[in-house]
Amino acid sequence: MSDVLGDGGILKEVVQSGEGPPVPQNASVLVHYSGFLEYSDRPFDTTTNFRHPRMMKLGRDMTLAGLELGVLTMQNGEFSRFLFQPQYAYGDLGCPPFIPGAAAVLYEVQILDILDSGQVDDFVALGPEEQNTVPLSRLLEVVNTLRSFGNRCFNQSRYANAKDRYKQATRLLWTREMQSDAEKEKINTALLPLYLNLSLTELRLERPQKALKFGNKALEIDSANTKALFRCGQAYLQLQEYESAQGCLVIAQAKKPFDSDINNLLRKVAQCLKDNLDKQKDVYSKMCRDLRGSMKI
């Protein structure tokens, strides 16, 4: 094992190499880890039992000094083992009843993805005027990082967290003072997938009115966007506005006639329209019967 700091406090063994640069300071990492007492094969702490790996922000979420220092030496995709002496783990007191005092601990760590969230923190810390002086390319990098964050949350079914990330990204773009038509086009290009993601996220949160709002915002940028038309169709369906849903989906189908998602939803909407019409007929029929009965009396 290699000596990370040169004092013997953190020893590292690379089991599987990663690629790219080491994890940046203040980054967020998608990580799996398990902690063991030395010579024990049963973990006292592990993320592998969770449905999804953890997204952890350095400097905030990792309370073990050795673990954070070790992660900073790792690359994306790397799997390594670390042996932490007590001063980089749980100290002389330990963490009873699981970890005795002055215990060395072994951690197995796998980096699944890296998001440079430090640049987001730096950008957000700037005032509005300073943000407008930053090159657009840097703003777009920040926005892409936030969108990636949102996507990770969405894939873990953490829809409220995903929505917050997407909305933070859109706010940064909204407040940008555009200097030219070319800059406006780049901002709209960045806004489009955010609106589509927000629309889908609001659908998952069962808020169809808001989903429709963001679907329409996407259509304001690209009126022919089939994903936006599909999202609006989904939202209208949840709102039980079947004719509006059908209108959006028919336009989407004309652009992508063999798209199974569009065609399946269109059939579902057609069935809802038929069921709704049948219910109306039943209501009118009952009203007529009641009216005829009252006239006989």
C-alpha positions as CSV (number, residue, x, y, z in Angstrom):
1,M,0.0,0.0,0.0
2,S,1.2,3.5,-0.8
3,D,1.6,6.2,1.9
4,V,-0.7,9.0,0.9
5,L,0.6,11.7,3.3
6,G,4.0,10.4,4.1
7,D,3.2,10.0,7.8
8,G,1.8,6.5,7.7
9,G,-1.7,7.7,8.6
10,I,-3.4,6.9,5.3
11,L,-2.3,3.9,3.3
12,K,-3.8,3.3,-0.1
13,E,-4.1,0.2,-2.4
14,V,-5.5,0.7,-5.9
15,V,-7.7,-2.3,-6.8
16,Q,-9.0,-0.9,-10.1
17,S,-7.6,2.2,-11.8
18,G,-9.8,5.1,-12.9
19,E,-9.3,7.7,-15.5
20,G,-9.0,11.5,-15.8
21,P,-7.8,14.0,-13.2
22,P,-8.1,13.4,-9.4
23,V,-11.3,14.5,-7.6
24,P,-11.2,18.3,-7.3
25,Q,-11.5,20.2,-4.0
26,N,-15.2,20.9,-3.1
27,A,-16.4,18.5,-5.8
28,S,-19.4,16.2,-5.4
29,V,-18.8,12.5,-5.9
30,L,-21.2,9.6,-6.6
31,V,-19.6,7.0,-4.4
32,H,-20.0,3.5,-2.9
33,Y,-18.0,2.8,0.3
34,S,-17.7,0.2,3.1
35,G,-15.9,0.6,6.4
36,F,-14.3,-2.4,8.3
37,L,-12.5,-2.8,11.5
38,E,-9.0,-4.1,10.8
39,Y,-9.1,-7.9,10.2
40,S,-12.9,-8.0,10.1
41,D,-14.9,-9.0,7.0
42,R,-18.2,-7.5,8.2
43,P,-18.7,-3.7,7.5
44,F,-19.7,-1.4,10.3
45,D,-20.6,1.2,7.7
46,T,-21.6,0.7,4.1
47,T,-23.6,2.4,1.2
48,T,-23.9,-0.9,-0.8
49,N,-27.2,-1.7,1.0
50,F,-28.8,1.4,-0.4
51,R,-30.8,1.3,-3.6
52,H,-28.6,4.0,-5.1
53,P,-25.0,5.1,-4.5
54,R,-24.6,8.3,-2.4
55,M,-23.9,11.7,-3.9
56,M,-21.5,13.4,-1.4
57,K,-20.1,16.9,-1.4
58,L,-16.5,17.2,-0.2
59,G,-16.1,19.6,2.7
60,R,-19.6,18.9,3.9
61,D,-20.9,15.4,3.7
62,M,-17.7,13.4,4.6
63,T,-17.1,13.6,8.3
64,L,-14.2,11.2,8.3
65,A,-11.0,13.1,7.6
66,G,-9.2,10.1,6.1
67,L,-12.0,9.3,3.8
68,E,-12.1,12.8,2.3
69,L,-8.3,13.0,2.0
70,G,-8.4,9.5,0.3
71,V,-11.1,10.5,-2.1
72,L,-9.1,13.5,-3.2
73,T,-6.4,11.1,-4.5
74,M,-8.9,9.1,-6.6
75,Q,-10.0,9.2,-10.3
76,N,-13.4,8.7,-11.9
77,G,-14.2,4.9,-11.9
78,E,-11.4,4.0,-9.4
79,F,-11.8,1.4,-6.8
80,S,-9.3,1.5,-3.9
81,R,-8.8,0.3,-0.3
82,F,-7.6,2.7,2.4
83,L,-6.2,1.9,5.9
84,F,-6.8,4.9,8.2
85,Q,-4.9,5.2,11.5
86,P,-7.0,6.6,14.4
87,Q,-6.0,10.2,13.9
88,Y,-7.6,10.1,10.4
89,A,-10.6,8.0,11.5
90,Y,-12.4,7.9,14.9
91,G,-9.6,9.0,17.2
92,D,-8.7,7.7,20.6
93,L,-12.4,7.6,21.7
94,G,-13.7,5.6,18.8
95,C,-17.4,5.4,18.2
96,P,-18.9,2.9,20.7
97,P,-20.3,0.3,20.5
98,F,-19.2,-0.3,16.9
99,I,-15.7,1.1,16.8
100,P,-13.3,0.8,19.8
101,G,-11.0,3.6,20.8
102,A,-7.7,4.1,18.9
103,A,-8.8,1.7,16.2
104,A,-7.4,1.5,12.6
105,V,-10.2,1.1,10.0
106,L,-10.2,-0.2,6.5
107,Y,-12.4,1.5,3.8
108,E,-13.2,0.2,0.4
109,V,-14.2,3.1,-1.9
110,Q,-15.4,3.3,-5.5
111,I,-15.9,6.5,-7.3
112,L,-18.8,6.2,-9.8
113,D,-19.0,9.8,-11.0
114,I,-17.5,13.2,-10.3
115,L,-19.3,16.6,-10.5
116,D,-17.2,19.7,-10.1
117,S,-19.7,21.4,-7.8
118,G,-17.0,23.7,-6.5
119,Q,-17.3,25.9,-9.6
120,V,-21.1,26.1,-8.9
121,D,-20.4,27.3,-5.4
122,D,-17.9,29.9,-6.6
123,F,-20.2,31.2,-9.3
124,V,-23.3,31.5,-7.0
125,A,-21.1,33.3,-4.4
126,L,-20.7,36.2,-6.9
127,G,-23.0,39.1,-6.9
128,P,-25.4,39.6,-9.9
129,E,-23.2,42.3,-11.5
130,E,-20.1,40.1,-11.2
131,Q,-22.0,37.1,-12.6
132,N,-22.8,39.1,-15.7
133,T,-19.1,39.9,-16.3
134,V,-18.2,36.2,-16.3
135,P,-17.7,34.7,-19.8
136,L,-20.9,32.9,-21.0
137,S,-18.9,29.7,-21.5
138,R,-18.2,29.6,-17.7
139,L,-21.9,30.2,-17.0
140,L,-22.9,27.3,-19.3
141,E,-20.4,25.0,-17.6
142,V,-22.1,25.8,-14.2
143,V,-25.5,25.2,-15.7
144,N,-24.4,21.9,-17.2
145,T,-23.1,20.8,-13.8
146,L,-26.4,21.7,-12.1
147,R,-28.3,19.9,-14.8
148,S,-26.1,16.8,-14.3
149,F,-26.8,17.1,-10.6
150,G,-30.5,17.2,-11.3
151,N,-30.3,14.2,-13.6
152,R,-28.5,12.2,-10.8
153,C,-31.3,13.1,-8.4
154,F,-34.0,12.3,-10.9
155,N,-32.5,8.9,-11.6
156,Q,-32.6,8.2,-7.9
157,S,-36.3,9.2,-7.8
158,R,-35.4,12.2,-5.7
159,Y,-37.7,14.4,-7.8
160,A,-38.0,17.4,-5.5
161,N,-34.2,17.6,-5.3
162,A,-33.9,17.3,-9.1
163,K,-36.4,20.1,-9.5
164,D,-34.4,22.4,-7.3
165,R,-31.3,21.8,-9.3
166,Y,-33.0,22.4,-12.6
167,K,-34.7,25.6,-11.3
168,Q,-31.4,26.9,-9.9
169,A,-29.8,26.5,-13.4
170,T,-32.7,28.2,-15.1
171,R,-32.6,31.2,-12.7
172,L,-28.9,31.7,-13.5
173,L,-29.7,31.8,-17.2
174,W,-32.7,34.1,-16.7
175,T,-30.7,36.7,-14.8
176,R,-28.0,36.8,-17.5
177,E,-27.9,40.1,-19.3
178,M,-27.7,39.0,-23.0
179,Q,-25.2,41.0,-25.1
180,S,-26.1,39.7,-28.5
181,D,-28.5,37.5,-30.5
182,A,-25.8,34.8,-30.6
183,E,-25.6,34.8,-26.8
184,K,-29.4,34.7,-26.6
185,E,-29.5,31.7,-28.9
186,K,-26.9,29.9,-26.7
187,I,-28.9,30.7,-23.5
188,N,-32.1,29.4,-25.2
189,T,-30.3,26.2,-26.2
190,A,-29.3,25.7,-22.6
191,L,-32.8,26.5,-21.3
192,L,-34.6,24.0,-23.6
193,P,-33.4,20.7,-21.9
194,L,-33.9,22.3,-18.5
195,Y,-37.6,23.1,-19.3
196,L,-38.1,19.6,-20.7
197,N,-36.5,18.1,-17.5
198,L,-38.6,20.4,-15.3
199,S,-41.8,19.4,-17.1
200,L,-41.1,15.7,-16.6
201,T,-40.1,16.2,-13.0
202,E,-43.3,18.0,-12.2
203,L,-45.2,15.2,-13.8
204,R,-43.4,12.7,-11.5
205,L,-44.4,15.0,-8.6
206,E,-48.0,14.9,-9.9
207,R,-48.2,18.6,-10.6
208,P,-49.5,18.6,-14.1
209,Q,-50.3,22.4,-14.2
210,K,-46.6,23.2,-13.6
211,A,-45.5,20.5,-16.0
212,L,-47.7,22.1,-18.6
213,K,-46.1,25.5,-17.8
214,F,-42.6,24.2,-18.5
215,G,-43.7,22.3,-21.5
216,N,-45.1,25.4,-23.0
217,K,-41.9,27.3,-22.2
218,A,-40.0,24.7,-24.1
219,L,-42.3,25.2,-27.1
220,E,-41.7,28.9,-27.0
221,I,-38.1,28.1,-27.8
222,D,-38.8,25.3,-30.2
223,S,-42.4,25.0,-31.4
224,A,-41.7,21.8,-33.2
225,N,-40.0,20.0,-30.3
226,T,-41.7,16.6,-30.0
227,K,-40.6,16.0,-26.4
228,A,-42.2,19.3,-25.4
229,L,-45.4,18.3,-27.3
230,F,-45.4,14.9,-25.6
231,R,-44.9,16.5,-22.1
232,C,-47.8,18.8,-22.7
233,G,-49.9,15.9,-23.9
234,Q,-49.0,14.0,-20.7
235,A,-49.8,17.1,-18.5
236,Y,-53.2,17.6,-20.3
237,L,-54.0,14.0,-19.8
238,Q,-53.4,14.3,-16.0
239,L,-55.5,17.4,-16.0
240,Q,-58.2,15.4,-17.8
241,E,-58.2,17.9,-20.7
242,Y,-58.4,15.1,-23.3
243,E,-59.0,17.2,-26.4
244,S,-56.0,19.4,-25.6
245,A,-53.9,16.3,-25.0
246,Q,-54.9,14.8,-28.2
247,G,-54.1,18.1,-30.1
248,C,-50.5,18.1,-28.8
249,L,-50.0,14.4,-29.5
250,V,-51.4,14.5,-33.0
251,I,-48.8,17.2,-33.9
252,A,-46.1,15.2,-32.2
253,Q,-47.2,12.0,-34.1
254,A,-47.1,13.9,-37.4
255,K,-43.4,14.6,-36.8
256,K,-42.6,11.1,-35.4
257,P,-45.2,8.7,-36.7
258,F,-43.4,5.6,-35.5
259,D,-42.6,6.8,-31.9
260,S,-44.2,4.1,-29.7
261,D,-44.5,6.4,-26.6
262,I,-46.4,9.0,-28.6
263,N,-48.6,6.4,-30.3
264,N,-49.4,4.5,-27.0
265,L,-50.3,7.8,-25.2
266,L,-52.4,8.9,-28.1
267,R,-54.4,5.6,-27.9
268,K,-54.8,6.1,-24.2
269,V,-56.1,9.6,-24.7
270,A,-58.5,8.3,-27.4
271,Q,-59.9,5.8,-24.9
272,C,-60.3,8.4,-22.3
273,L,-62.2,10.6,-24.8
274,K,-64.5,7.7,-25.6
275,D,-65.0,6.8,-21.9
276,N,-65.8,10.5,-21.2
277,L,-68.3,10.7,-24.1
278,D,-70.0,7.5,-22.9
279,K,-70.3,8.9,-19.4
280,Q,-71.9,12.1,-20.8
281,K,-74.3,10.0,-22.9
282,D,-75.3,8.0,-19.7
283,V,-75.9,11.3,-17.8
284,Y,-78.0,12.8,-20.6
285,S,-79.9,9.6,-21.0
286,K,-80.7,9.5,-17.2
287,M,-81.8,13.1,-17.3
288,C,-84.1,12.4,-20.2
289,R,-85.7,9.4,-18.4
290,D,-86.1,11.5,-15.2
291,L,-87.7,14.3,-17.3
292,R,-90.2,11.9,-19.0
293,G,-91.0,10.4,-15.7
294,S,-91.8,13.8,-14.1
295,M,-94.0,14.7,-17.1
296,K,-96.1,11.6,-16.7
297,I,-96.8,12.5,-13.1
